[in-house]
Amino acid sequence: MILRWLAERGPWVLVAGIFAGLVLPGVAEVLVPYIPHMVAGLLFLSALRIGPHRMRTSMKGNMSRTLGVLLLLQLAFPLAAIAVIEGFGWLSSPFALAFVIIAMGSSISGAPNMVAMMGFEPSTSMRFLLIGTAILPLTVIPVLWLMPALGGFRDVILAALRLLVVIGLSSLLAFLIRAYLWRDPTPDELRGIDGASALLLAVIVIGLMSAVNDALINEPKLFFWWLGFVLIVNFGLQLIAFLILRHSTDPDWIAALTVMAGNRNIALFLVALPEAVTAPLLIFIGCYQIPMYLTPLVTGRVLKSLDQRCG
């Protein structure tokens, strides 16, 4: 009952998580060590909701199209961004580094959960997450070669492989449960999973906001500069993707790509890259959570209006 209630108010649950992360710094610090475990739980819930049959159906006939789009987003886009930024002579700017980190990232782990929260089928988003993470160790190589300030390949590739293992094991466990123990969940039970996902996403963001609290109190000007930057980049990239895709006849494809366009797994790089690179950008990862967690509320309304017109 409570989980279904949370599912109905999923976007607002995420907003509450952002607010709690800002006003409860002590709780945020306590949660930080458990973020990897909660991310694994989030992936498990997403795969549990989708099930192996829907995932297989989503993979069939879509692999080449998916791979092409991901190579465009994770390889061609960051390389083009580097060329433009270097042309202006801004390559050493922290904002330029942050933009490149966003551009070369794979989908965030919570994307399928957010897509489901907005009322769309999450298997397409899960496909982007799985394949995008699998090819990340390859797509980052030319980007890191052109951006030596971001550090070496080894740590980033190892971090990507660790994430792929976590995704694979979490999904495998969930799919086995759906295949042998829970084959036909009812709509109410699926809504319960959506509610649990919303709650877990809200708890995760509390931990991720820990880097923002000090800046908000001690360096408010810097905080608002970074906040403005991530709002423009995240929602700007989502808007561009939406405008390009809005005439597609597949609303699940539009939703998955729009969400992914602006919401990338930057935490992976900030964990793997040298401390000299990441130290000035710690506030960036905290601020980036704000547009990310506002996505179901803001983007969800735009996508739903398009879906209703298509229907």
Summary of the structure (lengths in Angstrom):
residues: 311
radius of gyration: 18.6
end to end distance: 30.1
largest distance: 57.7
contacts: 1073
relative contact order: 0.18
helix: 86%
strand: 1%
